[in-house]
């Protein structure tokens, strides 16, 4: 206990202690009877990397979330190979950890690099969900991509709205309402069909 407290008080020794313990734990779970404990050394190794990143004054959120998310994805894939489970318990936690924190940072990022990277990652996740017929990647990738696109396009949409005469905006809104009213039942059928398609995914 005293040694543990000493390591906590000395972060430079703490990450090394966590690393050594994690490696030792990883070697021990190679035994077939201990493979169910694989999460413990993984958590130790992840904690070691986080402590090291803090010591290196790394503030990029992806440096902390992406490795943990990939670890959760690997664990979910391993669980799905052992027993049939849905895509949400298998891939939902990992994808959420990879996409959502980055999206929250991207919406307030004045640059374009992070939003483009987040959008590209979300598009890849969305396409993977479509190809593998998995609901969690499809929904999480689609929502992330939509939010990222709306936030990035909002300044251009606002500038367009300010430049267009008010009567033209009102007229366009009226025409859009007429079109939606005329095709209301068909839109409902389309939405119902999309929902049924998503519900058939696992």
C-alpha positions, 0 to 999 in steps of 0.5 A: 500500500505504501509503495502504491501511495508512493507511485501515485505521488510520483507520476514519473514512476506511476506510469512505469509501474502501471506499464510494468503491471499491465505487461505482467498482467497481459502475460498472465492472461495468455493462460486459457483460464484467465482470458476473461481477465484481459480487461484488467491489464488493458486498463492498466496499460491504458492508464499508463499511457494517459499518465504519460500523455499528461506528463508530456502535456498533451492536450489533444483529446483524441490522444486520450479517447481514440486508443481507449475507443479502439480498445473497446472496439477490439473487446466488442469484436472479441465478444461478438466472435464468442457469442452473438450480441447486438452491435450496440453492446459490441461497438457502441461504447468504442465508437461513442468514445472515438466520435463524440468527444472529438465532435464536441471539440470540432463544433467549436474549433475555428479551423477546418482540419479537425472537423474534416477529420471527424467528418471523414471518420464518421463517414467511414463508420457510416459506410462500415455500418451500411456494408456490415448491416450494423445499426450502431455504426450506421446511427453513430456515424450518420448522426456525427456526420450530420451534426458536423456538416450542419455546424460547418455549413451554418456560417455559409447558410447564415450568410446566404440567408442575410444576402437573400431578400426577405420576400424570397426567403418567405416565398421559398419557405411557402413553396417548401411547405406546399411541397411537403404538404403535397407529398406528406403521405409519401414522406411518411412512407419513406420515413417508415421504410427507413425506420424498418430498414434500420430496425432490421439491422443488428 
